[in-house]
Amino acid sequence: MTSVSDPASARQSRAITGQRVTPETRARLAASPGAQRPPRSLALEWGPGDAAPVGRRPWHYAKHVSTGLNAAADQRVTRRHVRAAQREILWHESHLERVRKCGRVPVGGTGHVLVRDNADVAHYAGLATCGSIWACPVCSGKIRNTRADDISQATAKWDRQGNAVYMATFTAPHDMGMRLRNLLPVIADGFRTVISGRAWVGESPSAYAKRVERWEDNGLHKGRPRPVRSTGIKERLGIVGTIRAMEVTYGAHGWHPHLHVLVYIEGEMNARGLTELTLYLRKRWARFIVKAGYRVPHDTHGVQVQLCESAEEAGKYIAKTQDGRAVGNEIARGDLKQGRKESRTPFEILDDFRWTGDAEDLAIWHEYESATKGHQAITWSKGLRAILGATDEKSDEDIAAEEIGGADLALIPNDLWSAIVKVPGLSSCVLDSAERGGLDAINRLLSHHGLGPALPPEALKYLE
Ligand SMILES: [Zn+2]
């Protein structure tokens, strides 16, 4: 492990305040006037052709934000800087080709890039998007926001019809100590097992018909009650479906995956129903985990069930806890509250690497991005979309690539764009300038870096 010498580094700030610092706070601290700034030569020395910068000085990474972020920037702008800076690290360090190209490589014939304005928010048009909900800080933010809205809307409708929604968290023993690649299927299979089988769905109509037939055939039925079809817990409690989200954190015992599940119930469920559901889930979950070869999950922490109070909460619970900002995080990361050694979300690990250059963090990140690739993060049970009257699900790639449109502010010719992405953090600063003062402000910024000019959008017809 490399040493940490920077005063603004994550670990030291944590030691001082006793709690984790968010990536946004960390970026602001570094951007504030008192912060030590890297020499300008250092800020410009790292080009895409360089070797992987593992183990270099922390400022080597921090500069992405500290040299460009305005200390007075609001939450939206700060978050944009942080996400873009994290993605810039991945342009160089990711093993996933799509992520290395995301937001950097122009798409379409011309190779030129447009800066657009939509309701006073600037964005780029004409760049590749990777669409990874797991591995890309920028696409993940966009996808998770859309999914959260989608779930909140469907849940609000369900709510208004007088129905209930419960939130269930499933965790596995902390010391499972497996490679993430092997762990994810175990957790997904475990949940599928819990919501299938006779105890959940009840006796199938055909199995029941056969039982009745046997009962009629055997001639002994006279005077005895006719067999009753055995119902499952799903039917008894009026469960119409589930939405599950897979989440992972990394802590003292390695990978810690967990599931956040919304359980949609027709009508209301009384206290007895809640007890029955909780006990059922705990028993089936524990049975699966033990069968798969692990220690019995914690009696109560293994599965926790609680009423979902609002539709907005439902969306956040499924789609935004990995950001570390939603209610479900409290439950899923009980390890934090117990004062265990730090447990970090993958983007927190990436951000730590950005500031410290810690090679171990980079190795953890690489394991994460390859293990999660191709796994579904958020899964609706079959038929639930129709029941909730939700619109058709868009793919992650489509959401990430969606162009929101707006007025064209500036045209960045292909060769200028290539120069911009070589300067750490500059592509975020161009958007800040665009929001402050359009094309003129963009060009003032670029000339400060010895670049430019960007052109008025109508210049497109004069370029090839
Ligand atoms: Zn992306």
Boltz pocket constraint, residues with backbone or C-beta under 6 A from the ligand:
constraints:
  - pocket:
      binder: B
      contacts: [[A, 98], [A, 99], [A, 102], [A, 103], [A, 129], [A, 130], [A, 131], [A, 132], [A, 136], [A, 137], [A, 138], [A, 139], [A, 140], [A, 400]]
      max_distance: 6.0
